Amino acid sequence: MQNVLFVLYFDFRANSAVHVHHFANCLVAQGLNCVVAVPHSKETISVLGKHLYKTIEFDEIHQIKDVFPDGRGPDIVHAWTPREVVRLYCKRLQELYDFKLFIHLEDNEEHILEKFLQTSYKDLCNNCPDSIPPHLSHPLKYHQFLKAADGVTVIIDRLKEFVPDYTPTLLLYPGADIDWFFPRARNPELALELGIPLNSAVLCYTGNVHPANAHEVRSLYLATAMLNREGYPTMLVRTGQGSVNILGEDDRWAQRYSIELGFVDRDRLPDILALADVLVQPGRSDAFNDYRFPSKLPEFLAMGKPVILPAANLGLLMENKKDALVLPVADALSIVESVKLLLDNKELYDKLSSGSVNFAKKYLSWSTSSENLKAFYETVFRSEKTKTGTVRTQAS
């Protein structure tokens, strides 16, 4: 077991690419050969900084042997989500190479399908469209894809519900990139450039908007407007993209208190997050949030700012008023009250600033997770499933 090929559903500007980037770098440091395949635009690797692995595009599938330093194909293919664009590429790979297949789950794919296609999952299964958008998982074929996997990694424990029985599974947390994201003073020149008033508190949200989270992101705008109305001058600084209109036809009520930066290069994010007084992950426990690990949370925590989040996914592992403010529901009203509490209580503010960093250091380590991933590969690589579904370890 030497050659690992990661397969991404989008180019290196995707949030998931950050995870693959760090895992691949760490595995190379542990002695493996890693290549990351993207559908297109492999030059976007430049947004992620130094990389120890090779990159390749899907249409270069016949050159994979030339990319690995030993001139062989992959021993392991790690499909980063079972989305159609990834599944179809892995199907082509199986026609050319012999390898162990691993699949990574990071979302409730069935819920995402429902939200994007505005159709119940049951109806999609019973009346499956002729084609599914490549950025989504096929309602039927993604199950078959998972059944064919030699191993599955999940970003949060609840995703194990979608893993076929007897398939080896690893809980694989992302890490916090402490080389980029660490406590730092606000850059006054950046605040001036963005037009942030001197007397304003700042909330930051770094993430895209899509049908599954549109309502939650809207709650941040509502909370910001309400804070201003209640005498707490506040600005919302947002990065990320999205085609969903979450503010309504007349959005002046929200734009008055928000700064929209759109897509920004990753190396700009730390200084943007440093502008914040409080970092908020809105949401609640539901079919979307219970099965995800918001990619921004490790970065929020590593910045040493108080974090507000719901009692879902990572929030279930955190102690309220020690690691973060963990709310039953992080909606507009509760966000307003929580921000006011933090701004008015310096002792709690400082406690949560330290608590966030300590939690990130303890639980969100790329090196630790990568060591676990390599050990998982090795265990599965030495094993094979029997027809009864048990695991039999082969002699080395």
Order of alpha helices (4+ residues) and beta strands (2+ residues): beta-alpha-beta-beta-alpha-beta-alpha-beta-alpha-alpha-alpha-beta-beta-alpha-beta-alpha-beta-alpha-beta-alpha-beta-beta-alpha-beta-beta-beta-alpha-alpha-alpha-beta-beta
